[in-house]
Amino acid sequence: MTEPKTQTNPKSTFFKQQILIAMPTLNDSRFEKTVIYIANDDSTGTVGLVLNQPHKLNMEQLLSHFDLNKDMDPTVANQSVLMGGPQEVEHGFILHQGAAVWEKSSQLDHGLSMTVSEDILKALAKGEGPKKFIATLGYAGWEVGQLSREIQRNSWITIPHNEALLFDVGIEDMWTVALNTLGIAAESLSTEAGYDC
């Protein structure tokens, strides 16, 4: 597991720790009806994790690659692994509650951290890791200014951090529930121009 390059600069900007919701006007099938948590946004670009695209692996299968899947807690073993985005899909990222106490952890806002080291996998396998976590392979990235331009083209809308959405809503319902937090029904979405940031 390796850290995405855009985590190296601590200077945050507008989108950090917000949630992106893909709009029907988004011209990229890889992100159709996705919900993305923005982990970092700084002078080197933007890094996010897709929250509602399941990978073919679950946690038990993922941890078997590290020989860590013996006597696992069933709730951890059965949890879905997500496709976090199209970049560095061979690397894992754990978004979780709690402090950044692991070997390669970054402290985020709202009591969250993102960890990319194997020590957290060992703890999860033994039932000693964070109680609430999201495991992804890969991440989504944007160059500086790219995400703002996509929002202006009405490709995305943003909502503030929402912990219930992150950890308590099912993958299959997340896009609809995210829209509902704004009082938007999916069938009523407009394809008109977006708003300025």
C-alpha positions, -999 to 999 in steps of 0.1 A, spaced: 0 0 0 14 34 -10 4 70 -4 -10 90 -33 13 118 -43 -12 146 -35 -10 138 3 24 154 7 13 190 9 -8 199 40 -23 231 26 -60 224 21 -84 242 -1 -122 242 -8 -130 206 -15 -111 188 12 -133 164 32 -164 172 11 -184 146 -8 -188 147 -45 -220 134 -62 -218 125 -99 -244 142 -121 -260 127 -152 -241 152 -173 -207 137 -162 -191 125 -194 -171 96 -179 -186 62 -176 -161 52 -149 -178 76 -125 -214 71 -134 -236 76 -103 -206 77 -80 -202 92 -46 -166 103 -38 -151 114 -5 -124 140 -10 -95 131 13 -72 159 2 -72 190 -19 -41 212 -21 -17 229 -44 -7 196 -61 -42 184 -69 -72 166 -54 -75 130 -41 -108 112 -35 -121 77 -28 -151 63 -46 -175 50 -20 -201 31 -40 -183 9 -66 -177 -26 -52 -146 -45 -61 -149 -82 -69 -130 -89 -36 -143 -87 -1 -120 -82 30 -114 -119 36 -102 -123 0 -81 -92 1 -64 -102 34 -58 -137 20 -31 -121 -2 -13 -111 30 -20 -145 46 -41 -126 72 -75 -142 67 -74 -169 93 -99 -168 121 -112 -134 110 -141 -115 126 -170 -124 102 -182 -87 101 -147 -77 88 -144 -107 65 -176 -101 47 -172 -63 42 -169 -52 6 -137 -38 -8 -144 -8 -31 -129 4 -63 -116 37 -50 -108 51 -84 -89 44 -116 -55 55 -103 -30 31 -86 -56 3 -85 -30 -22 -72 -27 -2 -40 -50 -1 -10 -64 28 10 -83 25 43 -105 54 53 -115 50 90 -126 65 122 -99 73 148 -65 88 151 -36 83 126 -18 59 148 -7 35 121 27 34 103 15 54 73 -15 73 83 -28 108 75 -50 126 100 -81 141 83 -109 163 97 -140 151 116 -121 123 135 -111 104 104 -78 91 91 -66 75 59 -40 47 62 -20 30 36 2 6 56 -2 -31 62 -2 -28 100 -38 -17 99 -47 -48 78 -32 -70 105 -52 -52 132 -84 -55 112 -78 -92 106 -75 -98 144 -106 -76 152 -84 -49 167 -86 -23 140 -111 6 136 -147 -3 141 -158 18 111 -137 17 80 -138 17 42 -112 -3 22 -105 7 -14 -82 -3 -41 -71 27 -61 -82 63 -59 -95 91 -80 -73 121 -87 -76 155 -104 -50 181 -114 -51 215 -98 -82 233 -110 -96 203 -129 -123 195 -104 -135 231 -102 -139 231 -140 -159 198 -139 -182 212 -112 -188 243 -133 -198 220 -162 -224 205 -139 -205 171 -138 -206 171 -99 -223 186 -70 -208 187 -35 -221 182 0 -204 186 33 -188 157 53 -215 133 63 -203 104 85 -236 85 83 -234 85 45 -198 73 46 -202 44 70 -239 35 74 -255 37 39 -255 7 16 -234 9 -16 -264 3 -38 -284 32 -21 -256 57 -16 -260 78 -47 -298 83 -42 -293 90 -5 -266 115 -11 -288 134 -35 -316 133 -10 -295 151 16 -299 181 -8 -336 175 -13 -329 163 -48 -347 134 -64 -327 116 -91 -354 119 -117 -356 157 -114 -319 164 -121 -312 191 -146 -287 190 -174 -282 227 -174 -250 245 -166 -236 243 -131 -227 269 -106 -194 288 -100 -172 278 -71 
